[in-house]
Each structure stands twice: as C-alpha cells, then as structure tokens.
Amino acid sequence: MMPFWLALAAAISTSLLGQSLLKAGAGAGSFVAQLFDWHTMVGFVLYGGAAVLYIVALRRIPMSVALPCTAVSYVAAAAIGHFVFGEAFGLMHMAGLGFIVFGVCVLALA
C-alpha cells in the first residue's frame, strides 16, 4: 500500500510544481508567448505526469480519500503564491486554508 501513497504524494508535489511554472509563464508578453514560454511547456508536462501518478495512486487508495488529500496543495500554493510571486495573503486566506486543513483532517479520521 505504501507505493500508492508515495505515488499520491508525488502526484501532489508534481502538480504543485507544474502550477508554479504555469504561473511563472504567465509573465510573458502575450498569450501566445505564454503558451510557448518554457515555464508553461514544462508546467504542462508536469501536470500530465501528475495525472499519471494520480491514476497509479487510485489503483489502491479510494477516491474519497485520495482527492481530499490533494487539498494539501492549496495550502502550499498559497504559501508559494505569497513568498515566490508576492501575492497578498491575509486573515481571510488563513481562515479559509484553516477550514480546508480541518476538513482534510476530519476526512482522514473517518
């Protein structure tokens, strides 16, 4: 069972890295330039790889457990957005993320 949990963790990490690269590619001058920016292209590849890893994880982990676990990426994405891309992060963001973490914990105990 452990390899499937590792696949899920790798899927979450790979997806998060892909999202970060897509955000980095968003700084291109035009939409077409963004599509062909190396950040965007590598981000797409990582997204595809994350989907493959998620499929592997779903072979043994119930979707009702696996999908809520991916919500961990919301917390990491908010931190990356703030610290890497200089995005705002206020009290409402923290409260919302707290609810997400609480919900994932409740589901993990179910």
Secondary structure, 3 states (H helix, E strand, C coil): CHHHHHHHHHHHHHHHHHHHHHHHHCCCCCHHHHHHCHHHHHHHHHHHHHHHHHHHHHCCCCHHHHHHHCCHHHHHHHHHHHHCCCCCCCHHHHHHHHHHHHHHHHHHHC
